């Protein structure tokens, strides 16, 4: 399980965009949660953390390993 701190999400659409972006990263088997109030995203699998962060940043949000 990999946890990211994601900032910049303000609505459900933001959560959906981050979730979709993370799901497309090779190695992600499941997007467990994306929560704008907690500023957190949790994924399962063997994805590269840098690729996860890059996917979130490409959507216009900030991310780092939690």
Backbone torsions as a table, in degrees:
resi	resn	phi	psi	omega
1	UNK	NA	133.8	-179.5
2	UNK	-120.4	128.6	178.6
3	UNK	-109.2	134.8	175.2
4	UNK	-120.5	144.9	169.1
5	UNK	-92.1	122.8	-177.7
6	UNK	-121.7	121.8	178.5
7	UNK	-115.1	155.5	178.7
8	UNK	104.4	-7.7	178.4
9	UNK	-78.2	132.1	-178.0
10	UNK	-123.8	-7.5	-175.5
11	UNK	-156.0	177.0	178.6
12	UNK	-62.6	-33.9	177.6
13	UNK	-62.2	-40.0	177.8
14	UNK	-61.2	-45.7	179.2
15	UNK	-60.1	-42.7	-180.0
16	UNK	-64.7	-40.2	179.9
17	UNK	-64.5	-43.2	179.0
18	UNK	-65.9	-43.4	179.4
19	UNK	-59.9	-45.4	-179.8
20	UNK	-63.9	-43.7	-179.8
21	UNK	-62.2	-42.8	-179.9
22	UNK	-66.7	-38.5	-178.8
23	UNK	-62.9	-26.9	-178.3
24	UNK	-83.0	-8.9	-179.6
25	UNK	-74.4	128.2	178.2
26	UNK	-55.8	134.4	179.4
27	UNK	99.8	-14.9	178.0
28	UNK	-79.4	122.3	177.7
29	UNK	-95.9	-25.5	178.5
30	UNK	-160.7	138.0	169.1
31	UNK	-92.2	107.3	-174.1
32	UNK	-75.3	-44.0	-177.9
33	UNK	-160.0	145.0	167.6
34	UNK	-134.2	117.0	-173.4
35	UNK	-129.3	112.8	-177.6
36	UNK	-69.9	-31.7	-179.7
37	UNK	-69.6	-36.8	177.5
38	UNK	-86.6	-9.0	-174.8
39	UNK	53.4	50.9	-173.2
40	UNK	-139.7	144.9	170.4
41	UNK	-132.2	138.4	-178.8
42	UNK	-129.0	126.1	177.8
43	UNK	-126.6	157.8	176.7
44	UNK	-116.0	149.1	178.9
45	UNK	129.2	-168.7	-176.1
46	UNK	-115.4	36.2	-179.0
47	UNK	-71.4	152.0	174.8
48	UNK	-71.3	128.4	-177.1
49	UNK	-61.2	-39.0	178.1
50	UNK	-61.6	-37.3	178.3
51	UNK	-68.6	-36.4	177.5
52	UNK	-64.6	-47.6	179.1
53	UNK	-60.9	-44.9	-179.3
54	UNK	-61.3	-37.7	179.8
55	UNK	-64.9	-41.1	178.9
56	UNK	-68.2	-44.5	179.5
57	UNK	-61.7	-38.2	179.3
58	UNK	-63.5	-24.7	177.3
59	UNK	-83.6	-7.2	176.6
60	UNK	102.4	14.6	-180.0
61	UNK	-117.5	168.3	177.6
62	UNK	-101.7	143.0	-179.7
63	UNK	-146.2	151.0	173.7
64	UNK	-156.3	161.9	178.1
65	UNK	-65.5	133.6	-179.4
66	UNK	-82.2	NA	NA
